Amino acid sequence: MTDRSTDAPRDGHAARDATSGADRVTAVRAPSAVRRLGDRLAGLVGLAPEGKSQGAEPGLAASGEIADESGSGPLGRYARRSVSPGASVSPSVPESAAPSSPPIGGRRGVDFEVVSTRRGPGTWGALLFLVVLGAVAWTAGSRAYRWVQEQLDPPGEPGAEIVLSLPRGSSTASISDLLAAEGVIASSQAYEWYVRLRGGPAFQAGEYTFQSNSSVWETMAVLEAGPSRVAQAPQQPLTIPEGLTIAQIAAQLDEAEGLSFGSREFIEALHSQPVLSLVAPVPRALPDGVFEPAEGQVFADTYFFDARTSAEQLVAQMTERLDEMLTELGYDDAPRRVGLTPYEALIVASLVEREAQTPEDRAKVARVIYNRLARGWSLGLDVTVLYAVGGEELTAETLTVNSPYNTRVLVGLPPTPIAAPGRTSLEAALNPAEGPWMFFVVTSLDGELSFSVTDEEFQRDKAVCIEIGLCN
């Protein structure tokens, strides 16, 4: 038998059959035909709800023991009555006589809650805010786009012809400055960034005929077409060997003939720019003991100059050539490939350049450096100590020098490169050989290195180095 827990109806509403389960109450309204049939059956068996009002559904009590006439007790809302044979049962009042719904806030066996779904002013305010925000963003974006467009392609048609002479050794920066100063282009910076992103034409020194108020691409088309008159100034080659420091490169300029500048102007041109290479870190405070912040940021190569070439043009060419090489080799991917920043990988390349004498050893030297960094060992490289003291030989005193370049004492990389690396060393730093080596030492007069995993193996190789007079 089902235990009914809701109160019996006391008015003209239909009774709700509520079943308690998981604190949920379900209200069921019986159709009118079903209610009338229930009334007739109740009359036949002699049961009828006590105080049954019109429109109410019949209720049943199990026996007089649990439902008495007074209606008291847990099931006292039902009363037992006798119906004599042949007695008629009053028909139910039509359903239309019952109220359609219980009053709001009242209780008819089931609690009803009214929920408002009306939109308030906050909804329209949020929509208005989004519309305004979108309009502001669109306006700002449109203005920024127009500004960039005007820097690359200024309004109006190209103007008068302008004849300019571009000397040999001109860099992208020097050309852009000249074009902007003469009114050919609107912005030198826009020209430089466009060339870096899209690539610039290889031009020949000589005279070019431009037009004022030209776009960047119109100007580059003139350079690609070539000069109207080729410059015939005599050129002089200058080769910068791999592995030289900035000081050593500057000393070579003093010995070169036909140049209009020397080492002092070259150093000043280097220091006039806080950042040279694109991979160099943002200017920051360097530790005490750093000799040359620009170290390693020029590329060792052969360059051609004439008597009109300036120190600024030389520096621009050497740094731009390094950036071209680093881009070609994929140094922007250094964090994924070797776990270092592009600048730190450049430092490793300079160490490889000074330690390895043969191309075959460069990738192995790079692997030893990375293995030691991974284990938290000091690099123990003599070349960094020699750079710190500016000498060619090691002594017991120099090995303990207080310097950020003393990798025999300190753990990690030195703060800057120690030389200008060549292409093979740059490749090795980004593509180290696979191997477990932790040590290396020179073991032949031609500079060949021997690599080892344990200290015992290293001591054996070092004995060979001492025997041939290359280690002390």
Secondary structure, DSSP 8 states (H G I E B T S, - for coil): -----S----SSS-------BTTB-------HHHHHHHHHHHHHHTEEETT--TT------S-TTTS-TT--STTTTEEE----TT--------GGGS-SS--TT-BSSSB---------HHHHHHHHHHHHHHHHHHHHHHHHHHHHHHHHS-SS---SEEEEEE-TT--HHHHHHHHHHTTSSS-HHHHHHHHHHH------SEEEEEETT--HHHHHHHHHH--SEE-----EEEE--TT--HHHHHHHHHH-SS-S--HHHHHHHHHTSS--STTS--S----TT---TTTT-S---EEEE-TT--HHHHHHHHHHHHHHHHHHHTGGGHHHHHSS-HHHHHHHHHHHHHH-SSHHHHHHHHHHHHHHHHHT-B---HHHHHHHHT-SS--TTGGG---TT-TTTSBS--SS-SS---HHHHHHHHS-------EEEE-STT--EEEESSHHHHHHHHHHHHHTTS--
